[in-house]
Amino acid sequence: MRPTMPIMSWETGRYRDRAGREHRVRIRQAAKDVWEILDIAGTSMIVIDRLEGPEENQATASAVAADWITQQRRHAAWSDQDARTA
């Protein structure tokens, strides 16, 4: 029997959606050469992306997570601006 690799995860950032709910974005190394980017709000969690293969690494996963946070912050800001001008 092969030893299993412990799942490691760490938080890379946070953002608030347009409703004001806080989201935590985490990276999880699910297995060797497998990285998942997670968006967690309260008790709900979605897998934003799953990177697989020997060419994938922590730096790539961190870049995907940072891009997600930036996109979500912009979306929340645009939604707030649209609500004020409506």
C-alpha positions in Angstrom: 0.0 0.0 0.0 1.4 3.4 -1.0 1.5 6.1 1.6 -1.0 8.9 0.9 0.0 12.5 0.7 -1.7 14.7 3.3 -3.9 17.4 1.8 -2.4 20.8 2.3 -4.3 24.1 1.9 -3.8 27.7 2.7 -5.7 30.9 2.3 -4.5 33.3 -0.4 -7.0 36.2 0.0 -10.5 37.4 0.7 -13.1 39.5 -0.9 -16.7 40.6 -0.3 -19.4 39.9 -2.9 -22.0 42.5 -3.8 -24.3 41.3 -1.0 -21.5 42.0 1.5 -20.8 38.3 2.2 -17.1 37.5 2.9 -15.4 34.9 0.7 -12.1 33.2 1.4 -10.0 31.9 -1.4 -7.8 28.9 -0.7 -5.4 26.8 -2.6 -5.4 23.1 -1.8 -2.8 20.6 -3.0 -5.1 17.6 -3.4 -2.4 15.2 -4.6 1.0 15.3 -6.3 0.7 17.7 -9.3 -2.9 18.5 -8.5 -3.9 21.9 -7.2 -7.4 23.2 -6.5 -8.5 26.8 -6.1 -11.5 27.1 -3.7 -13.9 29.9 -3.0 -15.5 29.5 0.4 -18.4 31.6 1.8 -19.9 30.5 5.0 -20.6 26.8 4.7 -20.6 26.7 0.9 -17.5 25.9 -1.2 -16.9 25.9 -5.0 -13.9 24.6 -6.8 -12.9 27.5 -9.1 -10.3 25.6 -10.9 -8.4 22.3 -10.8 -4.9 22.3 -12.2 -3.4 18.9 -13.0 -0.1 17.8 -14.4 3.6 18.0 -13.7 3.8 21.5 -15.3 1.4 22.9 -12.6 2.7 24.2 -9.4 2.0 26.4 -6.4 3.0 29.6 -8.3 0.5 28.8 -11.1 -2.3 28.1 -8.5 -1.5 31.3 -6.7 -1.7 33.3 -9.9 -5.1 31.8 -10.7 -6.4 32.5 -7.2 -5.2 36.1 -7.3 -6.9 36.6 -10.7 -10.1 35.2 -9.3 -10.0 37.6 -6.3 -9.4 40.6 -8.6 -12.2 39.6 -10.9 -14.7 39.1 -8.1 -13.7 42.5 -6.5 -14.2 44.2 -9.8 -17.6 42.5 -10.3 -18.7 43.6 -6.8 -17.6 47.2 -7.5 -19.3 47.3 -10.9 -22.5 45.8 -9.4 -22.4 48.5 -6.6 -21.9 51.2 -9.1 -24.7 49.9 -11.3 -27.1 49.8 -8.3 -26.3 53.4 -7.4 -26.9 54.7 -11.0 -30.1 52.7 -11.6 
